[in-house]
């Protein structure tokens, strides 16, 4: 039995879809708190598909509610994929307590339940944000965290440290995944690619931070979930019991922001009015994943080209918004 937290979210939805389409023999328990960080209607729409296609109902449970989490873990769970978290770099500057509550207190509730139940494999979401403005690229898992730029990133570093200590103290098999700028259909409206598409379609100007001098390792959600699925299916491998591991999971191919915007323009068949502005607080100049470790251990191989990935998103966007 697999527990997936944050199941109504962008990655959680796609992961459940991928597992079910592959004919998994594992029963899936799915939970989410449906918070209002972005419009919960999008989360409900994802859940409707999961229930209609696969009979999976996403239970409305907050990971910060420790008594309800204890109830969830009374099931015969053997794998936990913990994706629930308060996302967003900028929002963490405005609402720091929300991040401490969800990303640290909530994480503690989950990993403590994992410890108490002796779960076979705990897989959790980290982020490329932990690298901050690291000067050496591509980012390697053993790179130091000298320049963390946001409270969101601090919470993810904390998660990794907690997971490692829990693993060593209690002999847990723990795997962390540092996601790199995930995009695709059913994505989060606060992400740049979604907000750019929305603004361009409505002929509103877009803000281009750091005057466009940014680059990101944009990774399509299908590649992300293919990697998670491999880890779910293959388990912790030959790792010594009680050892944690952490992996970058990205495309491994950074793209300049202006090229990214141009790709969205081409897919929409419209041009953007661009307003060049300084770097926003908490942001970083570049992200670039070295994925050699997850390729070596799990056979991970990202395949989605940026143009095809943006085309897939725009096709979904037009259909979802009926434009």
MIFI-401817 format. One record per atom (N, C-alpha, C, O): z, x, y. Coordinates in steps of 0.05 Angstrom, whole numbers, padded with zeros to 5 digits, always signed. Example, Ala and Ser with C-alpha at 12.3 -4.5 7.8 and 13.67 -1.06 7.14 Angstrom:
BEGIN
+00156+00264-00114/+00156+00246-00090/+00156+00264-00066/+00169+00285-00066/+00142+00257-00045/+00143+00273-00021/+00157+00258+00001/+00161+00268+00023/
END
This chain:
BEGIN
+00000+00017-00024/+00000+00000+00000/+00000+00018+00025/+00015+00037+00027/-00017+00011+00044/-00020+00026+00069/-00010+00010+00092/-00018-00013+00096/+00008+00021+00108/+00017+00009+00133/+00001+00022+00155/+00000+00046+00158/-00012+00006+00172/-00026+00015+00195/-00014+00003+00220/-00014-00022+00223/-00002+00020+00237/+00009+00010+00262/-00012+00012+00284/-00031+00028+00282/-00010-00004+00305/-00030-00005+00325/-00057-00015+00314/-00078-00007+00323/-00054-00034+00295/-00078-00044+00280/-00097-00061+00297/-00120-00063+00290/-00087-00072+00319/-00105-00088+00336/-00118-00070+00357/-00135-00080+00372/-00112-00045+00357/-00123-00026+00376/-00151-00017+00368/-00161-00024+00347/-00163-00002+00385/-00191+00008+00382/-00195+00023+00355/-00212+00015+00339/-00180+00044+00351/-00183+00060+00326/-00172+00045+00302/-00184+00046+00280/-00149+00031+00305/-00138+00016+00283/-00157-00004+00272/-00159-00007+00248/-00170-00019+00290/-00189-00039+00281/-00211-00027+00264/-00218-00036+00243/-00223-00005+00275/-00245+00008+00261/-00236+00021+00234/-00251+00021+00215/-00212+00031+00234/-00202+00043+00209/-00199+00022+00187/-00208+00026+00164/-00187-00001+00194/-00185-00022+00174/-00212-00031+00164/-00216-00035+00140/-00230-00035+00183/-00258-00043+00176/-00270-00022+00156/-00282-00030+00136/-00267+00003+00162/-00279+00024+00145/-00266+00024+00117/-00280+00027+00097/-00240+00022+00116/-00226+00021+00090/-00234-00003+00073/-00239+00000+00049/-00236-00026+00086/-00244-00050+00071/-00273-00049+00062/-00279-00057+00040/-00290-00039+00079/-00319-00037+00072/-00323-00017+00049/-00343-00020+00034/-00305+00002+00046/-00308+00022+00025/-00297+00011-00001/-00298+00025-00022/-00285-00012+00000/-00274-00024-00025/-00247-00012-00033/-00242-00010-00057/-00231-00005-00014/-00205+00007-00021/-00189-00011-00039/-00189-00036-00037/-00175+00001-00058/-00158-00014-00076/-00130-00018-00065/-00113-00033-00076/-00124-00005-00042/-00098-00007-00030/-00095-00033-00013/-00114-00040+00002/-00073-00046-00016/-00066-00068+00002/-00059-00057+00030/-00046-00036+00031/-00067-00070+00051/-00062-00061+00078/-00043-00080+00092/-00047-00104+00093/-00022-00068+00103/-00004-00082+00121/-00010-00073+00150/-00011-00049+00155/-00015-00092+00168/-00024-00085+00195/-00005-00097+00215/+00002-00121+00214/+00004-00080+00234/+00022-00090+00256/+00012-00080+00283/-00001-00059+00285/+00019-00095+00304/+00013-00088+00331/+00030-00105+00349/+00039-00127+00341/+00036-00095+00374/+00052-00112+00392/+00036-00126+00413/+00047-00141+00429/+00010-00122+00413/-00009-00137+00431/+00000-00136+00460/+00000-00156+00474/+00008-00112+00469/+00017-00110+00496/-00006-00113+00516/-00029-00114+00508/+00001-00115+00541/-00019-00123+00562/-00029-00099+00578/-00038-00102+00600/-00027-00075+00566/-00038-00051+00580/-00068-00056+00587/-00077-00049+00609/-00083-00068+00569/-00109-00080+00575/-00109-00108+00563/-00091-00115+00549/-00130-00123+00570/-00131-00151+00563/-00126-00156+00533/-00142-00147+00516/-00104-00169+00526/-00099-00174+00497/-00120-00191+00483/-00122-00192+00459/-00137-00205+00499/-00158-00221+00487/-00177-00204+00470/-00188-00213+00450/-00182-00179+00479/-00199-00161+00464/-00185-00154+00437/-00199-00152+00417/-00159-00150+00438/-00145-00144+00413/-00145-00168+00394/-00149-00165+00370/-00142-00192+00406/-00143-00216+00389/-00170-00220+00377/-00173-00228+00354/-00191-00213+00392/-00218-00215+00381/-00223-00196+00358/-00235-00204+00338/-00212-00172+00360/-00214-00153+00338/-00200-00164+00313/-00210-00164+00291/-00176-00175+00318/-00160-00185+00296/-00173-00209+00283/-00171-00213+00258/-00186-00226+00298/-00200-00249+00287/-00221-00240+00267/-00224-00253+00246/-00235-00219+00273/-00255-00208+00254/-00242-00198+00229/-00252-00203+00207/-00220-00183+00232/-00206-00173+00208/-00196-00195+00190/-00197-00193+00166/-00187-00216+00203/-00176-00239+00186/-00199-00254+00173/-00197-00262+00150/-00221-00259+00189/-00243-00275+00178/-00258-00260+00156/-00265-00271+00135/-00262-00233+00160/-00278-00218+00140/-00262-00209+00116/-00272-00208+00094/-00237-00201+00121/-00221-00188+00100/-00195-00202+00093/-00181-00193+00075/-00188-00223+00108/-00163-00236+00102/-00139-00220+00111/-00117-00226+00101/-00143-00201+00129/-00120-00185+00139/-00110-00196+00165/-00125-00198+00185/-00085-00204+00165/-00073-00214+00189/-00055-00192+00201/-00039-00180+00188/-00060-00187+00227/-00044-00167+00241/-00019-00180+00252/-00020-00198+00269/+00004-00171+00241/+00030-00183+00249/+00038-00173+00277/+00034-00150+00283/+00050-00191+00293/+00058-00184+00320/+00086-00171+00318/+00107-00185+00320/+00086-00145+00315/+00112-00130+00312/+00110-00105+00330/+00091-00090+00329/+00131-00101+00345/+00133-00078+00363/+00148-00056+00348/+00169-00060+00336/+00137-00032+00349/+00150-00009+00335/+00177-00002+00348/+00192+00012+00336/+00182-00012+00372/+00208-00007+00385/+00230-00025+00375/+00253-00021+00381/+00222-00046+00359/+00241-00064+00348/+00249-00053+00320/+00236-00059+00300/+00270-00038+00319/+00277-00023+00295/+00284-00042+00272/+00278-00035+00249/+00297-00065+00277/+00304-00083+00255/+00278-00094+00242/+00277-00097+00218/+00258-00101+00258/+00233-00111+00247/+00218-00089+00232/+00206-00095+00211/+00220-00065+00242/+00207-00043+00228/+00220-00039+00200/+00207-00034+00180/+00247-00041+00199/+00261-00038+00174/+00251-00060+00154/+00248-00055+00131/+00247-00084+00165/+00236-00106+00148/+00209-00099+00137/+00203-00104+00113/+00191-00088+00154/+00165-00081+00145/+00166-00061+00122/+00151-00063+00103/+00184-00042+00124/+00186-00020+00104/+00200-00029+00079/+00204-00013+00060/+00208-00055+00077/+00217-00065+00052/+00194-00070+00032/+00199-00074+00008/+00170-00069+00042/+00146-00071+00025/+00143-00044+00010/+00154-00024+00018/+00126-00045-00011/+00122-00021-00027/+00100-00003-00014/+00078+00000-00026/+00106+00008+00008/+00087+00025+00024/+00088+00053+00013/+00109+00064+00008/+00064+00065+00010/+00063+00093+00001/+00049+00111+00022/+00052+00135+00021/+00033+00099+00040/+00020+00114+00061/+00024+00100+00087/+00021+00075+00089/+00031+00114+00108/+00033+00103+00135/+00013+00117+00153/+00012+00142+00155/-00004+00102+00167/-00022+00112+00188/-00011+00101+00214/-00015+00078+00221/+00002+00118+00229/+00016+00110+00254/-00002+00115+00278/-00004+00138+00288/-00015+00094+00288/-00033+00095+00310/-00021+00082+00335/-00032+00086+00357/+00000+00066+00332/+00012+00052+00355/+00023+00072+00375/+00038+00090+00368/+00016+00068+00400/+00027+00085+00422/+00018+00073+00448/-00001+00058+00450/+00033+00080+00469/+00024+00073+00496/+00004+00094+00504/+00010+00118+00506/-00021+00086+00509/-00043+00104+00515/-00046+00107+00545/-00035+00091+00561/-00063+00127+00553/-00071+00129+00581/-00055+00151+00596/-00031+00150+00597/-00071+00170+00608/-00058+00191+00623/-00048+00182+00650/-00025+00187+00657/-00065+00168+00665/-00057+00160+00692/-00034+00140+00691/-00016+00141+00708/-00035+00121+00672/-00014+00101+00671/+00013+00114+00665/+00034+00103+00672/+00013+00137+00651/+00039+00151+00645/+00052+00162+00670/+00076+00165+00671/+00036+00167+00691/+00047+00176+00716/+00060+00153+00731/+00081+00156+00745/+00049+00129+00728/+00059+00105+00742/+00082+00092+00727/+00099+00080+00739/+00082+00094+00700/+00101+00079+00684/+00113+00097+00662/+00109+00091+00638/+00127+00117+00670/+00137+00137+00650/+00155+00125+00629/+00154+00133+00606/+00172+00105+00636/+00190+00094+00617/+00176+00081+00593/+00186+00081+00571/+00153+00069+00599/+00138+00055+00577/+00130+00075+00556/+00129+00069+00532/+00124+00100+00564/+00115+00121+00546/+00139+00132+00529/+00136+00137+00505/+00161+00135+00542/+00185+00144+00528/+00193+00123+00507/+00200+00130+00484/+00192+00097+00515/+00199+00076+00497/+00181+00075+00472/+00190+00075+00450/+00155+00073+00477/+00136+00069+00455/+00131+00095+00440/+00132+00095+00415/+00125+00116+00454/+00115+00141+00441/+00137+00159+00430/+00132+00176+00414/+00161+00155+00440/+00183+00171+00429/+00203+00154+00414/+00209+00159+00390/+00214+00133+00426/+00233+00115+00412/+00219+00101+00389/+00230+00100+00367/+00195+00090+00394/+00180+00076+00373/+00172+00095+00351/+00174+00088+00327/+00163+00119+00358/+00156+00139+00338/+00180+00146+00321/+00177+00149+00296/+00203+00148+00333/+00228+00154+00318/+00234+00133+00298/+00241+00139+00275/+00231+00107+00306/+00236+00085+00287/+00217+00087+00262/+00226+00083+00240/+00192+00094+00267/+00173+00096+00245/+00179+00119+00227/+00180+00116+00202/+00182+00143+00238/+00186+00167+00221/+00213+00166+00207/+00216+00177+00186/+00233+00153+00220/+00259+00150+00206/+00256+00132+00182/+00269+00136+00162/+00241+00110+00185/+00236+00092+00163/+00220+00107+00141/+00225+00102+00117/+00201+00124+00149/+00186+00140+00129/+00205+00158+00114/+00203+00160+00089/+00224+00170+00128/+00244+00187+00114/+00261+00171+00095/+00265+00179+00072/+00272+00149+00104/+00290+00133+00088/+00277+00122+00063/+00289+00120+00042/+00251+00116+00065/+00237+00104+00042/+00222+00125+00025/+00211+00119+00004/+00222+00150+00034/+00209+00171+00019/+00179+00167+00016/+00167+00170-00005/+00166+00159+00038/+00137+00153+00038/+00121+00178+00030/+00127+00200+00038/+00100+00174+00014/+00084+00196+00003/+00070+00212+00024/+00069+00236+00023/+00059+00198+00045/+00043+00212+00065/+00045+00197+00091/+00039+00173+00093/+00053+00211+00112/+00055+00200+00139/+00034+00213+00156/+00034+00237+00161/+00015+00197+00166/-00007+00206+00182/-00003+00194+00210/+00001+00170+00212/-00005+00210+00231/+00001+00199+00258/-00019+00210+00278/-00031+00231+00274/-00022+00195+00300/-00041+00201+00321/-00027+00220+00342/-00006+00214+00353/-00040+00243+00347/-00033+00259+00369/-00057+00258+00389/-00073+00239+00388/-00061+00278+00405/-00081+00277+00426/-00090+00305+00435/-00074+00324+00435/-00115+00307+00443/-00125+00332+00455/-00111+00337+00482/-00113+00360+00492/-00098+00317+00493/-00084+00321+00519/-00062+00342+00517/-00055+00354+00538/-00052+00348+00493/-00031+00367+00491/-00040+00395+00499/-00023+00412+00507/-00066+00401+00498/-00076+00428+00506/-00075+00432+00536/-00075+00455+00544/-00074+00411+00552/-00074+00414+00580/-00098+00430+00590/-00120+00427+00579/-00094+00446+00610/-00116+00463+00621/-00116+00490+00607/-00114+00511+00620/-00118+00489+00580/-00119+00514+00564/-00145+00529+00572/-00166+00517+00572/-00143+00555+00577/-00165+00570+00586/-00185+00578+00564/-00209+00581+00569/-00175+00580+00540/-00192+00589+00517/-00203+00565+00503/-00188+00548+00493/-00230+00564+00501/-00243+00543+00486/-00261+00555+00465/-00270+00578+00469/-00266+00541+00443/-00255+00514+00437/-00226+00515+00430/-00215+00536+00423/-00212+00492+00432/-00184+00490+00427/-00179+00493+00397/-00192+00479+00381/-00161+00510+00390/-00153+00513+00362/-00125+00502+00358/-00109+00501+00377/-00119+00494+00334/-00093+00482+00329/-00069+00501+00335/-00047+00491+00341/-00074+00527+00334/-00053+00546+00339/-00052+00555+00368/-00037+00573+00375/-00068+00541+00386/-00067+00548+00414/-00040+00540+00426/-00029+00520+00418/-00029+00556+00444/-00003+00550+00457/-00006+00527+00477/-00028+00522+00487/+00016+00513+00482/+00016+00491+00501/+00029+00501+00528/+00052+00495+00534/+00014+00516+00543/+00025+00527+00567/+00022+00509+00591/+00038+00510+00610/+00001+00492+00591/-00006+00477+00616/-00009+00447+00610/-00029+00435+00618/+00011+00435+00598/+00010+00406+00594/+00011+00392+00621/+00027+00399+00638/-00007+00373+00625/-00011+00362+00651/-00001+00333+00656/-00001+00324+00678/+00008+00320+00634/+00016+00292+00638/+00039+00285+00620/+00045+00298+00600/+00054+00264+00628/+00076+00255+00612/+00066+00244+00585/+00079+00248+00564/+00043+00232+00585/+00031+00223+00560/+00028+00246+00540/+00036+00244+00517/+00018+00269+00550/+00015+00293+00533/+00042+00303+00524/+00045+00312+00501/+00062+00301+00541/+00089+00310+00534/+00099+00293+00510/+00112+00304+00492/+00095+00267+00511/+00104+00250+00488/+00090+00258+00462/+00102+00256+00441/+00064+00266+00464/+00050+00273+00440/+00059+00300+00429/+00061+00304+00405/+00065+00319+00447/+00077+00344+00438/+00104+00339+00424/+00110+00351+00404/+00120+00321+00436/+00145+00313+00424/+00142+00302+00396/+00157+00308+00378/+00122+00284+00393/+00116+00273+00367/+00110+00295+00346/+00120+00294+00324/+00094+00314+00354/+00087+00336+00336/+00111+00352+00328/+00114+00360+00305/+00128+00358+00347/+00152+00374+00341/+00171+00358+00323/+00182+00369+00304/+00174+00332+00329/+00191+00315+00312/+00180+00314+00283/+00195+00317+00264/+00154+00310+00281/+00142+00308+00255/+00145+00333+00238/+00151+00332+00214/+00142+00356+00252/+00145+00381+00238/+00174+00385+00228/+00179+00394+00206/+00193+00379+00245/+00222+00382+00238/+00229+00362+00215/+00242+00370+00196/+00220+00337+00217/+00226+00318+00196/+00214+00327+00170/+00226+00324+00149/+00190+00338+00172/+00176+00347+00147/+00192+00369+00134/+00196+00368+00109/+00202+00388+00149/+00217+00410+00137/+00245+00402+00128/+00254+00411+00107/+00258+00385+00144/+00286+00377+00137/+00286+00359+00112/+00305+00361+00096/+00267+00341+00110/+00268+00320+00091/+00245+00321+00070/+00241+00302+00055/+00230+00343+00070/+00209+00347+00050/+00188+00324+00051/+00182+00313+00030/+00179+00318+00075/+00159+00297+00078/+00131+00309+00081/+00128+00330+00093/+00111+00296+00070/+00083+00303+00075/+00073+00290+00100/+00070+00265+00101/+00068+00306+00120/+00062+00295+00147/+00036+00308+00157/+00032+00332+00155/+00018+00291+00168/-00007+00301+00179/-00012+00289+00207/-00013+00264+00210/-00014+00306+00227/-00020+00297+00254/-00049+00301+00261/-00062+00321+00252/-00061+00283+00277/-00089+00285+00284/-00092+00284+00315/-00084+00265+00328/-00103+00306+00326/-00108+00307+00355/-00135+00296+00361/-00155+00310+00357/-00136+00271+00370/-00161+00258+00377/-00173+00269+00402/-00159+00274+00422/-00199+00271+00402/-00214+00281+00426/-00232+00259+00436/-00253+00252+00424/-00225+00247+00459/-00241+00228+00475/-00258+00210+00458/-00282+00213+00456/-00245+00190+00446/-00258+00172+00428/-00273+00150+00443/-00262+00139+00462/-00297+00143+00435/-00312+00122+00448/-00327+00106+00427/-00329+00115+00404/-00338+00083+00435/-00353+00067+00416/-00348+00037+00420/-00333+00029+00438/-00361+00020+00404/-00358-00008+00405/-00329-00017+00401/-00314-00004+00387/-00321-00039+00414/-00294-00050+00413/-00274-00031+00426/-00250-00032+00419/-00283-00014+00444/-00266+00006+00456/-00248-00005+00478/-00249-00029+00484/-00231+00013+00489/-00212+00005+00509/-00225+00004+00537/-00240+00022+00544/-00221-00018+00551/-00234-00021+00578/-00225-00001+00598/-00239+00004+00618/-00202+00012+00594/-00193+00032+00613/-00206+00059+00610/-00204+00076+00627/-00220+00063+00588/-00234+00089+00584/-00258+00091+00602/-00271+00071+00609/-00265+00116+00609/-00286+00121+00629/-00312+00108+00622/-00325+00096+00638/-00321+00112+00597/-00347+00102+00589/-00350+00072+00592/-00371+00062+00599/-00328+00058+00586/-00328+00029+00588/-00328+00020+00617/-00343+00003+00625/-00310+00032+00633/-00308+00025+00661/-00334+00033+00676/-00342+00019+00695/-00346+00055+00668/-00372+00063+00681/-00393+00042+00675/-00408+00033+00693/-00395+00034+00649/-00415+00014+00642/-00411-00012+00657/-00430-00025+00666/-00386-00021+00659/-00379-00045+00673/-00387-00044+00703/-00399-00062+00714/-00381-00021+00716/-00387-00018+00744/-00417-00016+00749/-00427-00029+00767/-00431-00001+00732/-00460+00002+00736/-00474-00025+00732/-00491-00032+00748/-00466-00040+00712/-00478-00066+00707/-00474-00085+00731/-00492-00100+00738/-00450-00083+00743/-00444-00101+00766/-00452-00089+00793/-00445-00099+00814/-00466-00066+00791/-00476-00052+00815/-00453-00045+00834/-00455-00047+00859/-00431-00035+00822/-00409-00025+00838/-00409+00006+00835/-00417+00016+00814/-00400+00020+00855/-00399+00049+00854/-00378+00059+00833/-00359+00045+00828/-00383+00082+00822/-00363+00094+00804/-00352+00119+00816/-00366+00133+00831/-00327+00124+00811/-00314+00149+00820/-00318+00171+00800/-00313+00167+00776/-00328+00193+00810/-00333+00216+00792/-00313+00238+00800/-00315+00251+00821/-00293+00242+00782/-00271+00260+00789/-00279+00289+00787/-00297+00297+00773/-00265+00305+00804/-00270+00334+00806/-00299+00339+00813/-00311+00359+00804/-00311+00321+00828/-00339+00323+00837/-00358+00327+00813/-00379+00339+00816/-00350+00316+00790/-00367+00318+00767/-00364+00343+00750/-00377+00346+00730/-00346+00361+00759/-00343+00386+00745/-00322+00384+00722/-00302+00397+00722/-00328+00366+00704/-00311+00362+00681/-00328+00361+00656/-00352+00355+00658/-00317+00367+00633/-00331+00363+00608/-00311+00354+00587/-00288+00361+00586/-00322+00337+00569/-00305+00325+00548/-00319+00327+00521/-00344+00326+00519/-00303+00329+00500/-00313+00330+00473/-00314+00301+00463/-00297+00292+00447/-00333+00285+00473/-00336+00257+00466/-00341+00253+00437/-00360+00265+00425/-00325+00237+00424/-00326+00233+00395/-00329+00204+00388/-00312+00188+00396/-00349+00197+00374/-00353+00168+00367/-00332+00159+00347/-00324+00174+00330/-00324+00134+00351/-00302+00124+00334/-00309+00124+00304/-00291+00126+00288/-00334+00122+00298/-00342+00123+00269/-00336+00150+00257/-00328+00151+00234/-00339+00171+00272/-00332+00198+00262/-00302+00201+00260/-00292+00213+00241/-00287+00190+00279/-00258+00191+00278/-00247+00177+00253/-00231+00189+00239/-00256+00153+00249/-00245+00138+00226/-00255+00150+00199/-00241+00147+00179/-00278+00162+00199/-00287+00175+00174/-00268+00198+00167/-00262+00202+00144/-00258+00212+00188/-00239+00233+00183/-00212+00223+00174/-00200+00233+00155/-00202+00202+00187/-00176+00190+00179/-00178+00180+00150/-00160+00184+00134/-00200+00167+00144/-00204+00155+00117/-00204+00177+00096/-00192+00173+00074/-00216+00200+00101/-00215+00222+00082/-00187+00231+00077/-00179+00237+00054/-00171+00232+00098/-00143+00241+00095/-00126+00221+00080/-00110+00228+00064/-00131+00195+00086/-00118+00174+00071/-00124+00176+00041/-00106+00174+00024/-00149+00180+00035/-00158+00179+00007/-00151+00205-00008/-00145+00204-00031/-00153+00228+00006/-00149+00253-00007/-00119+00262-00007/-00111+00279-00023/-00104+00250+00011/-00075+00257+00012/-00070+00284+00025/-00088+00296+00037/-00046+00295+00022/-00039+00320+00035/-00050+00345+00021/-00045+00367+00030/-00066+00341+00000/-00078+00364-00013/-00059+00382-00027/-00039+00372-00039/-00064+00407-00026/-00047+00427-00040/-00025+00438-00023/-00013+00459-00029/-00020+00425-00001/+00001+00433+00017/+00028+00434+00003/+00033+00416-00014/+00044+00453+00009/+00071+00454-00003/+00087+00430+00005/+00085+00421+00028/+00102+00419-00013/+00119+00396-00006/+00137+00403+00017/+00149+00424+00019/+00139+00383+00036/+00156+00387+00059/+00143+00404+00081/+00157+00415+00097/+00117+00406+00081/+00103+00420+00102/+00085+00401+00118/+00072+00384+00106/+00085+00404+00143/+00068+00388+00160/+00043+00403+00167/+00042+00427+00166/+00023+00387+00175/-00003+00399+00184/-00012+00383+00208/-00006+00359+00210/-00028+00396+00225/-00040+00382+00248/-00068+00391+00250/-00074+00414+00247/-00086+00372+00256/-00115+00378+00258/-00127+00367+00283/-00121+00345+00292/-00145+00383+00294/-00164+00372+00315/-00184+00353+00300/-00193+00359+00278/-00190+00331+00313/-00211+00314+00302/-00228+00305+00326/-00221+00287+00341/-00251+00318+00328/-00269+00312+00350/-00298+00318+00342/-00304+00321+00318/-00316+00318+00361/-00344+00324+00356/-00349+00354+00354/-00367+00363+00339/-00334+00369+00370/-00339+00398+00371/-00362+00406+00388/-00375+00427+00384/-00368+00389+00408/-00392+00393+00425/-00387+00381+00453/-00394+00358+00457/-00374+00396+00471/-00368+00385+00498/-00393+00378+00514/-00413+00391+00512/-00390+00356+00530/-00412+00346+00546/-00403+00345+00575/-00381+00335+00581/-00420+00354+00593/-00414+00352+00621/-00413+00323+00630/-00428+00306+00620/-00394+00317+00648/-00390+00289+00657/-00416+00277+00668/-00422+00254+00663/-00431+00292+00684/-00455+00282+00696/-00476+00275+00675/-00491+00255+00677/-00477+00291+00653/-00495+00285+00631/-00487+00259+00617/-00503+00243+00609/-00461+00256+00614/-00450+00233+00601/-00457+00208+00617/-00466+00188+00606/-00453+00209+00643/-00460+00186+00660/-00490+00180+00658/-00498+00157+00657/-00506+00201+00658/-00535+00197+00656/-00543+00183+00630/-00561+00167+00629/-00528+00190+00608/-00533+00177+00582/-00527+00147+00583/-00542+00131+00572/-00506+00140+00597/-00499+00112+00601/-00520+00098+00618/-00528+00075+00612/-00529+00111+00639/-00550+00099+00656/-00575+00094+00640/-00587+00072+00642/-00583+00113+00623/-00607+00109+00607/-00604+00086+00588/-00623+00070+00584/-00581+00083+00576/-00576+00062+00556/-00576+00034+00570/-00585+00014+00558/-00566+00033+00595/-00565+00008+00609/-00592+00002+00624/-00598-00021+00630/-00607+00023+00629/-00632+00020+00645/-00625+00015+00674/-00641+00002+00688/-00603+00026+00683/-00594+00023+00711/-00583+00049+00721/-00573+00065+00705/-00584+00054+00747/-00572+00078+00759/-00545+00072+00771/-00540+00050+00781/-00528+00091+00771/-00501+00089+00782/-00500+00099+00810/-00513+00119+00817/-00485+00085+00827/-00478+00096+00853/-00453+00113+00849/-00432+00102+00842/-00454+00138+00855/-00432+00157+00848/-00417+00165+00873/-00430+00173+00893/-00391+00164+00872/-00374+00173+00894/-00359+00197+00882/-00342+00194+00864/-00364+00221+00893/-00351+00245+00884/-00323+00247+00896/-00320+00247+00921/-00303+00250+00879/-00275+00251+00888/-00261+00275+00875/-00271+00286+00855/-00238+00283+00886/-00223+00306+00874/-00212+00299+00846/-00213+00276+00838/-00202+00319+00833/-00189+00315+00807/-00165+00296+00810/-00150+00298+00829/-00162+00278+00790/-00139+00260+00790/-00115+00274+00778/-00118+00291+00760/-00091+00267+00787/-00067+00279+00775/-00065+00274+00745/-00072+00253+00735/-00057+00295+00730/-00054+00293+00701/-00079+00299+00686/-00077+00301+00661/-00102+00301+00699/-00127+00306+00685/-00131+00336+00679/-00117+00353+00690/-00150+00341+00662/-00156+00369+00654/-00186+00374+00658/-00202+00355+00659/-00193+00399+00660/-00221+00406+00666/-00240+00403+00642/-00262+00394+00645/-00230+00410+00619/-00248+00411+00596/-00232+00405+00570/-00209+00412+00568/-00246+00393+00551/-00235+00391+00523/-00258+00399+00504/-00281+00392+00509/-00250+00412+00483/-00270+00422+00464/-00255+00428+00438/-00238+00446+00437/-00262+00413+00417/-00247+00416+00392/-00260+00436+00373/-00284+00436+00368/-00243+00454+00363/-00250+00470+00340/-00243+00453+00315/-00219+00449+00310/-00262+00444+00300/-00256+00426+00277/-00259+00441+00251/-00261+00428+00230/-00258+00467+00251/-00262+00482+00226/-00240+00477+00206/-00245+00478+00182/-00215+00472+00215/-00193+00468+00197/-00196+00441+00181/-00193+00441+00157/-00202+00420+00195/-00205+00394+00182/-00231+00393+00165/-00233+00379+00145/-00251+00408+00174/-00275+00411+00157/-00269+00425+00131/-00278+00417+00110/-00254+00447+00133/-00246+00463+00109/-00229+00447+00090/-00234+00447+00066/-00209+00432+00100/-00190+00419+00083/-00198+00392+00073/-00189+00383+00052/-00215+00378+00089/-00222+00350+00082/-00252+00344+00082/-00260+00322+00076/-00268+00364+00088/-00297+00359+00088/-00306+00342+00111/-00327+00328+00110/-00291+00342+00133/-00298+00326+00157/-00323+00337+00170/-00326+00361+00173/-00342+00319+00176/-00367+00327+00189/-00376+00305+00208/-00388+00286+00199/-00372+00308+00234/-00381+00288+00253/-00411+00287+00254/-00425+00308+00253/-00422+00263+00255/-00451+00260+00253/-00464+00244+00276/-00488+00245+00280/-00447+00229+00292/-00459+00212+00312/-00467+00227+00337/-00450+00239+00351/-00493+00227+00344/-00503+00238+00368/-00494+00222+00392/-00491+00198+00390/-00490+00235+00415/-00481+00221+00439/-00499+00198+00447/-00490+00176+00453/-00525+00203+00448/-00544+00182+00456/-00543+00158+00438/-00543+00135+00447/-00541+00163+00412/-00539+00141+00393/-00513+00127+00395/-00511+00102+00393/-00491+00142+00400/-00465+00130+00403/-00463+00113+00427/-00451+00091+00426/-00473+00122+00450/-00473+00106+00474/-00491+00082+00471/-00484+00060+00481/-00513+00085+00458/-00531+00062+00453/-00517+00041+00436/-00519+00017+00441/-00502+00050+00416/-00486+00031+00399/-00466+00017+00416/-00462-00008+00413/-00452+00031+00434/-00432+00018+00450/-00444-00002+00469/-00434-00025+00472/-00466+00005+00483/-00479-00013+00502/-00489-00038+00488/-00488-00060+00499/-00500-00035+00464/-00509-00059+00449/-00486-00077+00444/-00488-00102+00447/-00463-00066+00435/-00439-00083+00431/-00430-00095+00457/-00424-00119+00458/-00429-00079+00478/-00419-00088+00504/-00435-00112+00514/-00424-00131+00524/-00461-00110+00512/-00478-00133+00521/-00472-00158+00505/-00471-00180+00516/-00469-00155+00479/-00463-00178+00462/-00436-00189+00467/-00433-00214+00469/-00415-00172+00470/-00388-00182+00474/-00386-00196+00501/-00372-00217+00503/-00398-00185+00521/-00396-00196+00548/-00419-00216+00554/-00420-00227+00576/-00436-00220+00535/-00458-00239+00538/-00475-00233+00563/-00480-00251+00579/-00484-00208+00565/-00500-00200+00588/-00526-00187+00578/-00543-00179+00594/
END
